[in-house]
Amino acid sequence: MAEVDGKTLNGMRVAILAADGFEQVELTDPKQALERAGARCDVVSPSEGKVKGWQHTKWGDELPVDVPLDEADASDYDALLLPGGVMNPDKLRRNEAAQRFVRAFFDRKKPVAAICHGPWTLIDSGVAKGRRMTSYGSIQSDLKNAGVDWVDQEVVVDDNLVTSRKPDDLPAFDREMVRLFAGARQPQGAAH
């Protein structure tokens, strides 16, 4: 069992895919949990230079983009985090480069964590069908229509995918994300 504060993820590289309008706490909180566990996290974005968060009802902080999406290679990473917010996944789900990037993690059976509206991107990437997931309640019909077994739980783990509903679920999401990522195969991005 992985502990969020242990160094269970030493040597792992995690991509955090985000566009402007990501729910700030759904990126910053899991990122801190991953880093406390020893992972190196890169913010990957179609935005150049910085990506802007959303805090509940207003614009939040700008975070630096570590790797532009058009230069990102999923083979450089061991795992993927998809934060929510309404605007962020709405932009990513129709972005073909984002779809390819997300699909590459599933094709290689690498662990993926998605919270809130983050699973929207999984639908358009063609990796949602047949999965058991949770999400923010307002997108449950979208997920069900995409062939997902949607459940209303704080966190759901289905093979290499962990999903959660909302910021209130972050403690459970962070714990299960670190546990899932720690159970992944030998870190592949460690040499990069």
N, C-alpha and C positions, 0 to 999 in steps of 0.2 A: 504494500500500500504506500503510495507516494504521499509525502507531506508537502504542503504548499511552501513551508519555510525551509525545507531541506534542500540539499543541492542535488536533487534527483534528476535534474535536466542538464547537468554540466555537459557542455559540448554540443548541445542542440541549438539549431537555428530555427527560429519561428518567423514566418512571414505574417504580417498583419495587413490585410488588404482593406483599404479605406478610401472613400471619396469624401468630398466636402459634405458636411451634414451628418457625420457619424455621431451617435450618442456618446458624448465624451467619456462618461464613466464606464461605458461598455468597451472602450478601448483601453483607457488608462488603468483601470482596476485589474483586468486580466493580464495586461502587460506587466504590471508590478508583480503579480503573483508568479508569472513565468520567470521574470528576472530574479526574484527571490529564490526560486527553485534552481537557478543557474543557467537558464536559457539566454541566448542572445536574440533579441527581437528587432526586426527591421520593419518599419512602416513602408509599405508598398502602395503606391497610389498613381492614378492617372493624372492627378494634380502635380504641378511642377513646384518644387521648392518647399512648399508648405501645404498642409491640408487642414481645413477648419472644422472644429467640432461644434456640436450642438449641445446645449445644457438645458434640458427640460423644455423651455419655451423661448429661448433666445440663443444667439450665436455664442459659442464658447471660445476656447483657446485655439491658437494655431499650433500645430505640431510639425516638426521638420519631417519631410519625406526622405527616407534613407535610400530608397531605390525606386526610380520611376517605373511604372508598370511596364512600359514598352522595353525596358532593359532587364526586367525581372525574369528569372529562370527557376521554375519550381524545383528543379533538380538540385539547386543550391540550398534548399530548405528541408527540414525534417517534419514540419507541421505547419498548419495554417489556422489563423484566427480571423473570423469574420464578425466584427462588431455590428450592432444594429443602428437604430435611428431610422427614420422614414426616408430621408433624402439619400443617404449613403447607399443602401442596397438598391434603391430605385434607379440610381445612376449606374451602379455596377452591373445590374442584371441584364442590361441591354448593351453592355460594352463587350465586344467580341474578344478583346485581349484579356479582360477579366474572366470571361467564361472559359477561355483556354487555360488560363492560369489555375483556376479552381479545378477544372477537369483533370489537370495533370496530377494533382494531389490524390484524387480518387483513383485515377488510372494506376498510380504507383502504390495504392493502399496506405498512404500516409495519413496520420491523424488530422482531423479537422474539427474545430470548435466554432459554433455559430450561435449567436444570441439575438433575441428580440426579432427584428425584421431581417436579420442576416440571412436566414434560410431562403429569402426571395432569390438571392443570387444562385442558390443551389438548384432552384427550379429551372431557371433559364440556362444553367450550365449543363442540364440534362442528367444530374446525379441524384435527384430527390426520389424518383419513383421507387417504390418498394421499401423505403426506409421508414423507421419509426422515429418520430420527432416531436418536439414541442416548439413553440414560438410565441411571439406576441399574439394575443387572441384575435386581433383584427385580420391576420393573414392566414388563419386556420383553413378557410375555404380554399384559398389559393393552393395551399399545400395538399389538402385533400383532393382537389381537382387534378393535382399533379401526380396522384397515386401514393401519397404519403399516409401512413397510419399515424394520424395526429392525436396526441394526448395532452391533457392539461396537467402537467407536472412541472415542478421547479427545475428539474434537470432530467434529461434522457440520454442514455448512452446506447448507441446502436452500432456495433462493430467498431469502425474507426471514426465514428462521428458522435460528438457530444453537442446537444442543443439545450437552450434555456429560454425562458419567457421574457424576462424583464430585469431591470436593475436590482430589484428586491431579491432576485435569485442569484446574484453575483457570488455570495459565499459558496453556495453549492456548485455553481458553474465553475468557479475557479478551482475548487477542490477536485472535481471530476475531470476537468480539462488537464490539470497537472498529472493526475493519475493515469489518464489515457495516454498523454504524451510520453510519460515515463515508461509505459508499457510497450511503446513502439520499438521497432527494430533499432539496431545500432545506429547512432547518429551518422547521417550521410553528409551533412553539411559541415562537419567539424573540421575537415581539412581545408575548407575554403577560407 
